[in-house]
Amino acid sequence: MTILQSHPSELFRLDGSVAIVTGASSGLGRRFAQVLHAAGASVVLSARRVERLDELADELGDRVLSVPCDVSSAGARDELVGATLDEFGAIDVLVNNAGIGAPAPAEDEPLDDWNQVVEVNLTAVFHLCQLAARSMLEAGSGSIVNISSVLGLVASAPIQQASYCASKGGVVALTRELGCQWARRGVRVNAIAPGWFPSEMTDGSMLGDEASLAYLRRNCPMGRVGDEHELDGVMLFLASAASSYVTGQTIAVDGGWTAR
């Protein structure tokens, strides 16, 4: 007979854990921070827009630290991890959510735009994984959740955005590699690849007009874009002990977009 190690209702709890969420001032990052906090974690909110961080911190109440951070700066990334350890003494969960895009035909995309997208979407993800993992590896446990995209798995047509797709594909490969490097040392690294969800980035592109929405509904097997809450479960699964035997994986939450 199999003996349950914990009650199913406790699998997704994060009581006593410390979680960092980048890009927490709006959209998916804000939601991730709310969900992790509701599951019992102390949450470090990180983004560039201080007013929005403060607003979210006031909403959540206790067990919250706001750390303004531009993840394109290596020094700011160091300060974010240092402030977390100073305040809470540990890092149990890291959610690398901050990201940008620069749509343009590949033949016209400025190299400066490419470099900026790769710095924020890939280099910053690696560096924050590295910084957080040093503490996690010392403790012998931790979960890193990188936010990739279905556009790291398939092309973004009809939008043209080579830098975004390349950076998100890099996150998928980085997640596999780090997941394997640290697997025997207690640190798990996984990724979520969201499909089309409402956010500031998508509202300015594919979700910004009815013709684009009609295209998405026509081509998505589920016939719609995702609702904000439909990432809650996979986030809690990967952040918590519920996924204790899962590492190096990317889970697409996309209404079937990549299964076509």
N, C-alpha and C positions, 0 to 999 in steps of 0.2 A: 504494500500500500504506500502511495506517495504521501509524504508528510508536508503540509503547507509550511513554507518558511515565514510567511506573513499573511495576514488576512487580506483578501482581495481589495477591500475598501482602503487599505493602507498602501497599496502598491504605488499609487500615484502621488502620495503625500511627499512634501519637501520640508517638513518641520525641522528647524534647526539648520537648514542649508543656507548658503549665501550664493546668490546668482547675480551675475553682471549681464545687463542687456544693452547692447549698443543700438543707436538709432531709435531710442525709446521715446522720442518726443512726439511721434505721430504714427499713424498707420499700424502696420503689423507689429512693429517694435513696441508700441504703446500697449497693444493687446497682449503681447507676450509677457510684458512686465506685470500687467494686471493678473494674468492667469497664474504665473509663478508665485506671485504674492498671495493670491487666494489659496494656493496649495500649501502655504505655510513658510515659504522662503523669505529671507531678508533679501531685498532687491536693490542693486546699485543701478541707478538710471543714468544713462550716458547718451549725450547728443550735443549738438552745437547750440541749439536754441534754449537758452537758460530759462526763459519765461515759461515755456511749455513743460520743461522738466519740473520746475517748481510747482506748476499747476497739478501735474500728475502726482508729485510727492505729497501735496496737500490732500489729494483725493485718496491716496492709499493709506496715509496716516503713519503708523509706526513701522519699524523694521525697513526703513527706506533711507538711502543715501543718494543725493544727486551730485554727479560729477560732470560738469561741462567738458566736452571732449570732441575735438576734431580728429577723427581717426586717421586722416591723411598725414598727421604729424606723429613721427615716432616718439618724440618727447611726450606728447599728450597721451599716447598709449601707455607709456611707462608710468605716467602720473595716475592714470585711471586704475591700473593694477595696484600701484603703491597705495593709493587712497583707500582702495577696498581692503587691502591687508591691514592697513593702519586702523581702520574703523572696525572691521569684523574679525580679523585674524585668520581668515581662510577664504578660499574660493572653491565652491563645490560645483557650480554650474556657470558656464560661459555661453552666452548666446550672441554669436556674431551676426547681427542683423543689418547694420548700417550698410547702405549701398547707394550708388548713383548710376545714371546712364547718360549716354550722349549719342542719340540716334543720328546717323548720317550714312550716306553711301560710303562703302569702304574706300573707294578711290578718292574721296574728298575729305575723309575724317582727319582732322589735324592731329599730329603726333602728340601735341600737348594734351588734347582731350583723351587720347588713348592712354597716355601715362597716368592721367588723373584717375580715370575709371579703374585701371589695373591697381593703382596704389590703394584706393579705397576698398575695392571689392575683393582683392586677392592678397596683396602684400600686407595690408592691415589685418586681414583675417589670420594669415600665417603668424604675424608678429604677436597678436593678442593670444593666439593658441599657445605660442611658445612661452610667453610671459606667464600666462595663467597655469600652464602645465607644470612649470617649475615648482609652484606651490602644491599643485595636485599630486605630482609624482612623489614629492616628499611626504605627503599625507597618505599616499597609496590609494587614492580614489578621486574621482571627478568625472564630470560629463560635459563635453563640449558639443554644442549644437550650432552648426554653421548653416546660415540661410543661403542656399543657392537659388536655383530657379529652373523651371522646365526648359528655359532657354539656355541652360547649361547642358541640356540633354538633346535638344533638337534646335533647328534653326528658328529664327524669330520672324521669318517672312509672314506678312508683308512688310513689317518694320525692318529697317536696315540698321543694325547696331553691332558691328563686329566686336568692338571692345567689350561690350556688356556680355555677349555670348561667350567670348573667350575667357573673360574673368570668372564667370559663373561656372563654366566647364572646368576651369582651374580649381575652383572650390571643391567640385566633386572629386577630382583626382587627389587634391590635397587631403581631403577627408579620408579617402581610402588609405593613403600613405601614413598619416598620423595615427589613424585608428589601429593600423597594424604595428607601427613602431611602439606604441604605448600600451598595447593590449595586455601584455603580461605584467604590467606595472600598475594596473588598476584604473587607468584613465581611458574612458571611452570617447570616441570622436565620431559623430554622425552628422548628417545633413538633411535638411528639408528642402525639397524643390517645389515651391508653390507654383500653381498655374496662375490663371488670371484672377486676381483678387483686387478689390478697391484699395487704392493707396494714392498718395500724392503723385507718384511716378506714373501709375497706370491711368489716373484721371486725366493726365496731360497727354496721353497717347491713345491706347486702344479702348479705354473705357470713357473717353472724352466726348464721343459723339455717337449718334444712333446707328450710323452706317457701320462703324467699327464693332459696336455691341452686337449688331445683327450678324456680322461675320463670325464673331466668337460663339454666339449661340448656335449658328448653323454648323460650325465645325467641331465644337466640343461634344463628345458623346453624351454628356449629361444635359446638354442644351442650355447651359447657363454659366455665369461666372460664379466663383466661390463666395460664400458669406464669411465674414470676418471670424466667426466662432468656429468655422470648420477646420482651423489649424490648431485649436486648443488641445485636442486629444493627442495629436502626434507630438506636439511640444512637450506635454506632460509625460508622455510615454518615453521620449528620448532623454528628458532631463532627470527622470526618476529611476528608482530601482526596478520599475516595471520592464525596463529594457536592459537588464544587467548582463545579458548574453548577446548583446547587439553592439557591434562596432564596425566602423569603416563603411557604413551603409548610407545611401541617399534614398529617402522616401519621397516619391512624387505625390503631391496632393493636388490633383489637377482635373478632376472630373473625367478622367480618361484621355486627356489630351495627348499624352505620350504613348498611349496604348493603341492608337489608331494604326 
